[in-house]
């Protein structure tokens, strides 16, 4: 045990901040501290750094007594949020740049060796933060303590900081609101709640999963006990005044008094949606198609886009500031005009647009009245339930809209947008100004949403949780500082994978490794639409800018959908013990045969228009299936049918399909 606190208490102004808490650091653990704002996270860091004492314990011989113990005399380095570097000092006076490893880390953070002769005051706030953090890492301490280390850092520097933490030779404790950062670096999470600390082994995602399961278990146990208490109280009321049953009633009363009461579960700060959020209309299969679309302002082209979106996709847009991400969304939403090219929305596409200006919403109405006026036909109970699902509860409903914080205004507008039930959401930085519970609430909402989402975000955890594929906007400063017809503009690359797998592939490429040789089975499944992702070191090496490459990806995606649909159908039949599954087994073979086709859609001479599925009408009309089982079987069959029809539609776009089917019938 490197450090241990037992029964510690810290008060501020006579009010307990941390009360009778326990805390420990084992060996060289990398620990993240989490909790609400004001819970005492920074206070705990100050205690560990000996900048704030524990409250005096009169029973102990000293301040520490047996409450603050260390394995030995520790060298501790604390890097607070505030900038505490001497502004007139030169970098070389603060960092041991005579050491080669220190020089290497300094340049890896984007500095040049000439910067070592500059004064701290000559650097920007973000650059000063880098120097402050690097100074802490180079102290060679037993325990390094960091308060919000990712503040003021760009993504590239944050990624480098993650490497620093993973390879740091000592123990490390930090506070952060960056959940992706905690996922990448934390081995242990300590949660502060109501002045107490609780230890969870694992990263942030592991902690949240375990914490939610604990809340669910406690809620179920509390509900069971409350039901038991109600039954006992009912028995006592019924028999306490009856002579022959009075003794029985007294015994039940004593039993009830001795019962160890379960505390009501603490309310999760986030609202986790588990049901489906359905659009009012399904909409066309192809939601948006862009061909040689040039976007920008006036005659200044900032991006040339060849891309299309299929119904149900959730695509995150990433790239540096100024790369044209918001411009792309505004063009689709009709807020600015395209410069040239084609941009087509599918039939029955109901588009809703959310932008970064939402925090400027002004209204003298209350939250309740603002929402009610948008949806006057909504019942009061439903209105309150809807707003509660976006974290507006109790007195929040009486707040004036203009008085809401930026994050609260964003939540209110998103609640209104989703209640209109669009099938295509365009979201520009939807989680700006929001705390972690609000972000987790929105993540669960967008995961439950069954429409199509195209969104811009710099929140890596939000990207990981919501986006199933990525649109990467490259940036070339020279291309963006001159008028252009788009020929020399940097590319837009499509990656059919989540953010974490995308980053893993980029890390491998940047390390100079051959991606094809490094693919794991899981990676192979996720990136099989990219052939070799990417073959060259530059991100633009695998843009999907041609119809052939796009079709290639969609064939592979459809293959996964068909296999998933077949799995569900087989599971339904196994569950229902159908008396005759021979036809389905034959059907499964047919589906698997189609699944083995190449990305070009070749079926080795088979007629692709021939149905390769069966209905199940005979089984569903039999007396062996309940209404619920019939619906489950029908849904499974429809999912398989739709995936096969989608495959056929894709095949019609291939050269083979166009030759097989006359153009007049190809629709």
C-alpha positions in Angstrom: 0.0 0.0 0.0 1.6 3.3 -1.1 -0.8 5.5 0.8 -3.9 5.0 2.9 -6.4 7.3 4.6 -8.7 5.9 7.2 -11.8 7.7 8.6 -10.7 11.1 7.3 -12.8 14.2 7.4 -12.4 17.6 5.8 -14.6 20.6 6.5 -14.7 24.1 5.0 -16.3 26.9 6.8 -17.8 24.5 9.3 -19.4 22.4 6.6 -18.1 18.9 6.0 -16.9 18.4 2.4 -15.5 14.8 2.9 -16.9 13.0 5.9 -15.3 9.9 7.6 -14.0 8.6 4.3 -11.4 6.0 3.4 -9.0 6.1 0.5 -6.0 4.2 -0.7 -3.3 4.0 -3.4 -2.0 0.5 -4.2 1.4 0.4 -5.8 1.7 2.4 -9.0 -2.0 2.7 -9.8 -3.4 5.2 -12.2 -6.4 6.6 -10.4 -9.2 8.9 -11.6 -11.4 10.8 -9.1 -15.0 11.4 -10.2 -18.1 13.1 -8.7 -20.4 16.1 -9.1 -19.1 19.6 -9.2 -18.6 20.7 -5.6 -18.4 17.1 -4.3 -14.8 17.5 -3.0 -12.6 16.2 -5.8 -10.0 19.0 -5.7 -10.2 19.0 -1.9 -9.1 15.3 -1.9 -6.2 16.1 -4.3 -5.1 18.9 -1.9 -5.2 16.5 1.0 -3.0 14.0 -0.9 -0.6 16.8 -1.8 -0.4 17.9 1.9 -1.8 21.3 0.9 -4.9 20.8 3.0 -4.9 18.9 6.3 -7.5 16.4 7.5 -9.6 17.7 10.4 -8.0 17.2 13.8 -8.8 14.0 15.6 -8.4 14.6 19.3 -8.1 10.9 19.9 -5.0 10.7 17.8 -1.5 11.7 18.9 -0.9 13.7 15.7 -2.7 15.1 12.8 -2.2 11.9 10.8 -2.5 9.5 13.8 -3.5 6.2 12.2 -5.6 7.9 9.6 -3.0 9.1 7.0 -0.3 6.5 6.4 2.3 6.1 3.6 4.6 3.2 2.9 7.6 5.5 3.1 8.4 9.1 2.8 7.0 10.0 -0.6 8.0 12.5 -3.2 4.7 14.0 -4.4 4.2 16.4 -7.3 0.9 18.4 -7.6 -0.1 20.1 -10.8 -3.2 22.2 -10.0 -5.6 23.8 -12.5 -4.3 27.3 -12.0 -1.2 28.3 -13.9 1.6 28.7 -11.3 4.6 29.0 -13.6 6.8 32.1 -13.1 6.1 34.2 -16.2 9.5 35.8 -16.5 11.4 32.5 -16.3 12.7 30.8 -19.4 11.6 27.3 -20.3 15.1 26.0 -20.1 15.2 27.2 -16.5 12.1 25.1 -15.6 12.7 22.0 -17.6 15.8 19.7 -17.6 16.2 20.0 -21.4 19.8 18.9 -21.1 18.4 15.4 -20.8 17.7 13.8 -24.1 14.4 12.2 -23.0 13.2 15.6 -21.8 14.0 17.2 -25.1 12.2 14.4 -26.9 9.0 14.9 -24.8 9.3 18.7 -25.3 9.3 18.5 -29.1 6.6 15.8 -29.1 4.3 18.3 -27.5 4.7 20.6 -30.6 7.6 22.8 -29.3 10.9 23.5 -31.1 14.3 23.5 -29.2 14.4 27.2 -29.9 11.4 27.7 -27.7 13.5 26.7 -24.7 15.0 30.3 -24.7 11.6 31.9 -24.6 9.9 33.3 -21.4 6.8 31.7 -20.1 4.8 34.9 -20.8 5.5 34.6 -24.5 3.4 31.4 -24.8 -0.4 31.0 -25.1 -2.5 29.6 -22.3 -2.6 26.2 -23.9 1.2 26.1 -24.5 1.8 27.2 -20.9 -0.5 24.3 -19.8 1.7 21.9 -21.8 4.9 23.2 -20.1 3.3 23.0 -16.7 2.2 19.3 -17.2 5.6 18.4 -18.7 7.3 19.9 -15.7 5.2 17.7 -13.5 6.0 14.5 -15.4 9.7 15.2 -15.4 9.9 15.6 -11.6 10.4 11.9 -11.2 8.0 11.6 -8.2 6.5 8.6 -6.4 3.0 10.2 -6.7 2.0 12.6 -9.4 -1.3 14.5 -8.8 -3.1 16.3 -11.7 -6.2 18.5 -11.5 -8.1 18.6 -14.9 -5.0 17.9 -17.0 -6.8 18.0 -20.3 -8.2 21.6 -19.9 -6.9 23.9 -22.7 -5.4 21.0 -24.6 -6.2 20.0 -28.2 -6.9 16.4 -29.1 -3.4 15.7 -30.4 -1.8 16.9 -27.2 -4.4 15.0 -25.1 -3.5 11.8 -27.0 0.1 12.4 -26.2 -0.7 13.0 -22.5 -2.5 9.7 -22.4 0.8 8.0 -23.5 2.6 9.9 -20.8 0.2 8.6 -18.1 0.2 5.0 -19.3 4.0 4.9 -19.2 4.5 7.0 -16.0 6.8 5.0 -13.6 5.1 6.1 -10.4 1.5 6.3 -9.1 -0.8 8.9 -10.5 -4.1 10.4 -9.3 -6.1 12.9 -11.3 -9.4 14.6 -11.6 -11.0 15.0 -15.1 -14.3 15.5 -16.9 -12.9 13.9 -20.1 -14.5 10.4 -20.0 -12.6 9.1 -23.0 -9.3 10.2 -21.4 -10.3 8.3 -18.2 -11.2 5.2 -20.3 -7.7 5.3 -21.9 -5.7 5.9 -18.8 -7.5 5.0 -15.5 -7.0 1.6 -13.8 -9.1 2.6 -10.8 -12.0 5.0 -10.3 -12.8 6.5 -6.9 -16.3 8.1 -6.9 -17.2 10.8 -4.4 -20.8 10.8 -3.5 -22.4 12.5 -0.5 -19.0 13.0 1.2 -18.0 9.3 0.9 -15.6 7.6 -1.4 -16.1 4.3 -3.2 -13.4 2.3 -5.1 -14.1 0.7 -8.5 -11.5 -1.3 -10.4 -11.3 -0.5 -14.1 -11.7 2.5 -16.4 -14.6 5.0 -16.6 -16.9 2.8 -18.7 -16.4 -0.1 -16.4 -17.1 2.1 -13.4 -20.4 3.5 -14.9 -21.6 0.0 -15.8 -21.0 -1.3 -12.3 -22.4 1.8 -10.6 -25.6 1.6 -12.6 -26.0 -2.1 -11.8 -25.5 -1.4 -8.1 -28.3 1.3 -8.3 -30.6 -1.1 -10.1 -30.0 -3.9 -7.5 -30.6 -1.4 -4.7 -33.7 -0.1 -6.3 -35.1 -3.7 -6.7 -34.2 -4.6 -3.1 -35.7 -1.4 -1.8 -38.9 -2.0 -3.7 -39.2 -5.6 -2.5 -38.6 -4.5 1.1 -41.2 -1.7 0.9 -43.7 -4.2 -0.5 -42.9 -6.5 2.5 -43.3 -3.6 4.9 -46.7 -2.7 3.4 -47.9 -6.3 3.8 -46.7 -6.4 7.5 -48.3 -3.1 8.3 -51.6 -4.3 6.7 -51.5 -7.4 8.9 -50.8 -5.4 12.0 -53.7 -3.0 11.2 -56.1 -5.9 10.6 -55.4 -7.9 13.7 -54.1 -5.5 16.4 -57.6 -4.9 17.8 -58.7 -8.5 17.8 -58.3 -10.3 21.1 -57.3 -13.6 19.6 -54.9 -12.1 17.1 -53.4 -9.2 19.1 -50.3 -11.3 20.2 -49.7 -12.1 16.5 -50.0 -8.4 15.6 -47.5 -7.5 18.3 -45.0 -10.1 17.1 -45.3 -8.8 13.6 -44.7 -5.2 14.9 -41.5 -6.3 16.7 -40.4 -8.1 13.6 -41.0 -5.0 11.5 -39.1 -2.8 14.0 -36.1 -5.1 14.0 -36.0 -5.3 10.2 -32.8 -3.7 8.9 -34.1 -1.0 6.5 -32.6 -0.7 3.0 -31.9 2.9 2.1 -33.7 4.3 -1.0 -31.4 4.2 -4.0 -29.7 7.4 -4.8 -31.0 8.8 -8.1 -28.6 8.4 -11.0 -27.5 11.8 -12.1 -28.1 10.8 -15.7 -31.4 9.5 -17.2 -30.7 6.3 -19.2 -33.2 5.6 -21.9 -33.8 2.0 -22.7 -36.8 2.0 -25.1 -36.9 2.9 -28.8 -37.3 6.5 -30.0 -39.1 6.2 -33.3 -39.4 8.9 -36.0 -42.9 9.7 -37.3 -42.1 8.4 -40.7 -39.5 5.8 -41.9 -38.3 7.9 -44.8 -36.3 6.8 -47.9 -33.5 4.3 -47.8 -31.0 6.8 -49.1 -31.3 9.8 -46.8 -28.8 12.1 -48.5 -26.7 11.9 -51.6 -23.9 14.4 -52.5 -22.1 14.3 -55.8 -19.2 16.7 -56.4 -20.8 18.9 -53.9 -18.7 22.1 -53.4 -19.5 24.0 -50.2 -18.3 27.3 -48.8 -19.1 31.0 -48.7 -19.5 33.2 -51.8 -17.0 31.9 -54.4 -14.6 30.5 -51.7 -14.8 26.7 -51.8 -13.8 25.0 -48.6 -14.8 21.5 -49.3 -15.6 19.1 -52.1 -17.8 16.2 -50.9 -18.8 12.9 -52.6 -20.9 11.0 -50.1 -24.2 9.5 -49.3 -26.0 8.4 -46.1 -28.2 5.4 -45.7 -31.2 5.3 -43.4 -30.4 4.5 -39.8 -26.7 5.4 -40.0 -25.2 7.5 -37.1 -22.2 9.3 -38.6 -19.8 11.5 -36.6 -17.9 14.2 -38.4 -14.4 14.9 -37.1 -11.6 17.2 -38.1 -9.7 20.4 -37.1 -11.5 23.7 -36.5 -11.9 25.5 -39.9 -12.0 22.3 -41.9 -15.6 22.9 -43.1 -17.6 20.6 -40.7 -20.2 23.1 -39.6 -20.4 24.6 -43.2 -21.3 21.1 -44.4 -24.1 20.8 -41.9 -25.4 24.3 -42.7 -25.4 23.5 -46.4 -27.5 20.3 -45.9 -29.8 22.2 -43.6 -30.3 24.9 -46.2 -28.8 27.7 -44.0 -26.3 28.5 -46.7 -26.3 27.8 -50.4 -24.1 25.2 -52.1 -21.6 26.5 -54.6 -22.0 23.7 -57.1 -22.6 20.0 -57.5 -25.6 17.9 -56.5 -27.1 17.4 -53.0 -30.4 15.4 -52.8 -32.5 14.6 -49.8 -34.5 11.4 -50.1 -38.3 11.2 -50.2 -40.2 11.7 -46.9 -37.0 12.9 -45.1 -37.9 15.1 -42.1 -34.8 17.0 -41.2 -34.1 18.7 -37.9 -31.0 20.9 -37.4 -29.3 21.8 -34.1 -26.4 24.3 -34.2 -23.9 25.8 -31.8 -26.0 29.0 -31.4 -28.5 27.2 -29.2 -26.9 28.5 -26.0 -28.1 32.0 -27.1 -31.8 31.0 -26.8 -33.8 33.8 -25.1 -37.4 33.7 -23.9 -39.2 35.2 -20.9 -41.3 32.0 -20.7 -40.7 29.3 -18.1 -39.3 25.9 -19.3 -42.8 24.4 -18.8 -44.6 27.1 -20.8 -42.0 27.2 -23.6 -42.4 23.4 -24.1 -46.2 23.5 -23.7 -46.5 26.2 -26.3 -44.5 24.1 -28.8 -46.7 21.1 -28.1 -50.1 22.3 -26.9 -51.8 19.0 -27.5 -49.5 17.1 -25.1 -51.0 16.0 -21.8 -49.5 17.5 -18.7 -48.3 14.2 -17.4 -46.6 13.4 -20.7 -45.1 16.8 -20.9 -43.5 16.5 -17.5 -42.3 12.9 -18.2 -40.7 14.1 -21.5 -38.9 17.0 -19.8 -37.8 14.8 -16.9 -36.1 12.5 -19.4 -34.0 15.5 -20.4 -33.1 16.3 -16.7 -35.7 19.0 -16.2 -37.4 18.1 -12.9 -39.4 19.8 -10.2 -38.4 23.5 -9.9 -36.4 23.3 -13.1 -39.8 23.6 -14.9 -40.4 27.0 -13.4 -37.0 28.5 -14.5 -37.1 31.3 -17.1 -35.6 30.1 -20.4 -33.3 33.1 -20.6 -31.9 32.3 -17.2 -30.9 28.7 -18.1 -27.2 27.8 -18.6 -25.9 27.0 -22.1 -26.1 23.3 -21.5 -29.7 23.6 -20.2 -30.8 25.6 -23.2 -29.3 23.0 -25.5 -31.1 20.2 -23.7 -34.4 22.0 -23.9 -34.1 22.6 -27.7 -33.0 19.0 -28.2 -36.1 17.8 -26.3 -38.3 19.9 -28.6 -36.5 18.7 -31.7 -36.8 15.0 -30.8 -40.5 15.4 -29.8 -41.2 16.6 -33.4 -40.1 13.0 -34.4 -37.9 13.8 -37.4 -36.1 11.0 -39.2 -32.8 12.8 -39.9 -30.9 14.8 -37.3 -28.1 17.3 -38.1 -26.3 18.1 -34.9 -23.4 20.6 -34.5 -21.6 20.1 -31.2 -24.8 19.1 -29.3 -23.0 18.5 -26.0 -21.2 21.8 -25.7 -21.6 23.4 -22.2 -23.0 20.1 -20.7 -21.8 18.2 -17.7 -21.3 14.5 -17.7 -24.8 13.4 -16.5 -26.3 15.5 -19.3 -24.0 14.1 -21.9 -24.7 10.5 -20.8 -28.4 11.2 -20.9 -28.1 12.5 -24.5 -25.9 9.5 -25.5 -28.6 7.1 -24.3 -31.3 9.1 -26.2 -29.3 9.1 -29.5 -28.5 5.4 -29.1 -32.3 4.7 -28.7 -33.2 6.9 -31.6 -34.0 4.8 -34.7 -33.6 7.6 -37.3 -30.4 8.9 -39.0 -27.9 11.1 -37.4 -25.1 13.2 -38.9 -23.2 15.2 -36.2 -20.1 17.1 -35.4 -18.5 16.7 -32.0 -15.1 17.1 -30.3 -16.2 14.9 -27.4 -14.4 11.7 -28.0 -16.5 9.6 -25.6 -19.7 11.0 -27.1 -18.4 10.1 -30.6 -17.5 6.6 -29.4 -20.9 6.0 -27.8 -23.1 7.4 -30.6 -21.2 7.2 -34.0 -21.1 3.9 -35.8 -19.0 5.4 -38.6 -16.9 8.5 -39.1 -16.5 11.2 -41.8 -13.0 12.7 -41.4 -12.5 16.2 -42.8 -8.9 16.7 -43.7 -7.3 20.1 -43.3 -4.7 21.8 -45.5 -4.0 25.4 -44.6 -2.8 26.4 -48.0 -6.0 25.1 -49.7 -8.1 27.1 -47.3 -6.3 30.4 -47.8 -7.0 30.8 -51.5 -10.0 30.6 -53.8 -10.2 27.2 -55.5 -12.4 25.2 -57.7 -12.0 22.3 -55.3 -9.4 20.4 -57.3 -6.7 20.9 -54.7 -8.8 20.7 -51.6 -8.1 18.1 -49.0 -10.2 15.0 -49.0 -13.2 13.8 -47.0 -12.6 10.2 -45.8 -15.3 7.8 -44.7 -14.4 5.2 -42.1 -17.0 2.4 -41.3 -15.9 2.0 -37.7 -16.3 3.5 -34.3 -13.9 6.2 -33.0 -11.8 3.9 -30.8 -11.1 1.5 -33.7 -10.4 4.4 -36.0 -7.8 5.8 -33.6 -6.2 2.3 -33.2 -5.7 2.1 -36.9 -4.3 5.6 -37.2 -1.9 4.8 -34.3 -0.6 1.7 -36.2 -0.2 3.6 -39.4 1.7 6.5 -37.6 4.0 3.9 -36.0 5.0 2.8 -39.5 3.4 -0.6 -39.3 1.6 -2.4 -42.1 -2.1 -2.3 -41.2 -2.9 -5.5 -43.0 -0.4 -7.4 -40.9 -1.7 -6.0 -37.6 -5.4 -6.5 -38.0 -7.1 -8.5 -35.3 -10.2 -10.6 -36.1 -12.4 -7.8 -34.6 -10.6 -5.1 -36.5 -10.9 -7.1 -39.7 -14.6 -7.3 -39.4 -14.9 -3.5 -38.7 -12.6 -2.4 -41.5 -13.3 -5.0 -44.2 -14.9 -2.3 -46.3 -11.6 -0.4 -46.6 -9.5 -3.1 -48.3 -6.3 -1.9 -46.5 -7.0 1.0 -44.2 -5.2 3.1 -45.2 -2.2 1.9 -47.2 -0.2 5.2 -47.1 0.7 7.2 -44.1 -1.7 10.1 -45.0 -5.3 10.0 -43.9 -6.5 10.9 -47.4 -5.1 7.6 -48.6 -8.5 5.9 -48.4 -11.3 8.4 -49.1 -14.6 7.0 -50.4 -15.1 9.4 -53.2 -16.2 7.1 -56.0 -19.5 5.2 -56.6 -17.6 1.9 -56.9 -15.9 2.3 -53.5 -19.1 3.3 -51.9 -20.9 0.3 -53.3 -18.1 -1.9 -52.0 -18.7 -0.7 -48.5 -22.5 -1.0 -48.6 -22.3 -4.6 -49.9 -20.2 -5.5 -46.9 -22.4 -3.6 -44.5 -25.5 -5.4 -46.0 -23.8 -8.7 -45.6 -23.5 -8.1 -41.8 -27.2 -7.0 -41.7 -28.3 -10.2 -43.5 -26.3 -12.4 -41.2 -27.7 -10.6 -38.2 -31.3 -10.9 -39.5 -30.8 -14.6 -40.2 -29.5 -15.1 -36.7 -32.5 -13.5 -35.2 -34.9 -15.6 -37.3 -33.1 -18.8 -36.3 -33.2 -17.8 -32.7 -37.0 -17.2 -32.9 -37.6 -20.6 -34.3 -35.3 -22.3 -31.7 -37.1 -20.5 -28.9 -40.6 -21.4 -30.3 -39.6 -25.1 -31.1 -41.1 -25.0 -34.5 -42.1 -28.6 -35.6 -40.7 -28.1 -39.1 -37.5 -26.2 -39.4 -36.1 -28.1 -42.4 -37.3 -25.3 -44.8 -35.7 -22.7 -42.6 -32.5 -24.6 -42.4 -32.4 -24.7 -46.2 -33.2 -21.1 -46.2 -30.3 -20.4 -43.9 -28.0 -22.2 -46.3 -29.3 -19.9 -49.1 -28.6 -16.8 -47.0 -25.1 -18.0 -46.1 -24.5 -18.6 -49.8 -25.4 -15.0 -50.6 -23.2 -13.9 -47.7 -20.2 -15.4 -49.3 -20.5 -13.1 -52.4 -17.8 -10.7 -53.2 -18.1 -7.0 -52.6 -18.8 -6.5 -56.3 -22.1 -8.3 -55.9 -21.2 -11.4 -58.0 -23.4 -14.4 -57.3 -21.7 -16.9 -59.6 -24.5 -17.0 -62.1 -27.4 -17.2 -59.7 -30.4 -15.1 -60.4 -30.2 -12.4 -57.7 -33.8 -11.4 -58.3 -35.0 -14.9 -57.1 -36.3 -14.7 -53.5 -34.1 -16.4 -51.0 -36.4 -16.3 -48.0 -39.6 -17.9 -46.9 -42.6 -16.4 -45.1 -43.5 -18.6 -42.1 -47.2 -18.1 -42.8 -48.0 -21.7 -42.1 -46.4 -21.6 -38.7 -47.8 -18.2 -37.7 -51.3 -19.3 -38.5 -51.0 -22.5 -36.5 -52.4 -23.0 -33.0 -48.8 -23.6 -31.6 -47.8 -19.9 -31.5 -49.1 -17.2 -29.1 -49.8 -13.7 -30.3 -46.5 -12.5 -28.9 -44.5 -15.3 -30.6 -46.3 -14.6 -33.9 -45.3 -11.0 -33.8 -41.7 -11.9 -32.9 -41.5 -14.3 -35.9 -43.1 -11.8 -38.2 -40.6 -9.1 -37.2 -37.7 -11.4 -37.7 -38.9 -12.4 -41.1 -39.5 -8.8 -42.2 -36.0 -7.9 -41.1 -34.5 -10.7 -43.2 -36.7 -9.8 -46.2 -35.7 -6.1 -46.0 -32.0 -6.9 -45.9 -32.4 -9.2 -49.0 -34.3 -6.5 -50.9 -31.6 -4.0 -49.9 -29.0 -6.4 -51.3 -30.9 -6.6 -54.6 -31.2 -2.8 -54.9 -27.4 -2.6 -54.4 -26.8 -5.3 -57.0 -28.8 -3.3 -59.5 -26.2 -0.5 -59.2 -23.3 -2.8 -60.2 -22.3 -3.3 -63.9 -23.6 -6.9 -63.6 -27.0 -5.7 -62.3 -27.3 -3.1 -65.0 -26.6 -5.7 -67.7 -29.0 -8.2 -66.3 -32.0 -5.9 -65.8 -33.2 -3.5 -68.5 -32.9 0.2 -67.5 -36.7 0.7 -67.7 -37.2 -1.9 -65.0 -34.2 -1.1 -62.8 -36.1 1.1 -60.5 
